[in-house]
Amino acid sequence: MKEVGKVFLATNSSYNYRDAIMTFLLDAGEAEAAARPWRSYFDLIVVDTQKSHFFVEATVLRQSEWRC
């Protein structure tokens, strides 16, 4: 899918909560998680978006670097 376009995740959840859920859903086991962490499925991940305000008001974005 990433060959066709960009894939992103926007969530109201905190990073710690989203990390736990996505690890459970996409990282089938420890060997698979080490080979391909869930963050590698996305080009952009935005957490704590407060979506109702995110699209209407000027929102401060902070960038974090993750190694996948």
C-alpha positions in Angstrom: 0.0 0.0 0.0 2.8 2.4 0.8 4.0 2.0 -2.8 0.7 3.6 -4.0 0.4 6.5 -1.5 1.2 7.7 2.0 -0.2 5.9 5.0 -0.9 7.8 8.3 -2.4 7.2 11.7 -4.1 10.1 13.5 -5.5 9.3 17.0 -6.8 11.0 20.0 -4.9 8.5 22.2 -1.7 9.0 23.9 1.4 7.4 22.4 1.8 4.9 25.3 -1.8 3.7 24.9 -1.5 3.5 21.1 1.8 1.7 21.3 0.3 -1.0 23.5 -2.8 -1.5 21.3 -0.8 -1.5 18.0 1.8 -3.8 19.4 -0.9 -6.2 20.4 -2.7 -5.9 17.0 0.2 -5.9 14.5 3.2 -7.4 16.3 2.2 -11.1 16.3 5.1 -12.3 18.4 8.5 -11.1 19.7 10.4 -12.3 16.6 8.0 -10.5 14.3 8.0 -7.4 16.4 11.8 -7.2 16.3 11.7 -7.7 12.5 9.0 -5.2 11.8 7.6 -2.9 14.5 4.1 -1.5 14.0 5.4 2.0 13.4 7.0 0.8 10.1 3.5 0.4 8.6 2.9 4.2 8.6 4.6 7.1 7.0 3.2 9.5 9.6 1.9 9.0 13.1 0.1 11.7 15.0 -1.0 11.1 18.6 -3.0 13.2 21.1 -4.6 15.0 18.2 -7.7 16.3 19.9 -9.2 15.9 16.5 -12.1 18.2 17.0 -9.6 21.1 17.5 -6.9 19.7 15.3 -8.7 20.4 12.1 -10.2 23.7 13.1 -7.6 25.6 15.2 -4.0 26.3 14.8 -2.3 23.3 16.4 1.2 23.0 17.7 2.9 19.9 16.3 6.0 18.3 17.9 8.2 16.0 15.9 9.8 12.9 17.4 12.2 10.6 15.6 11.5 6.9 15.8 13.9 4.3 14.4 12.0 1.4 12.8 
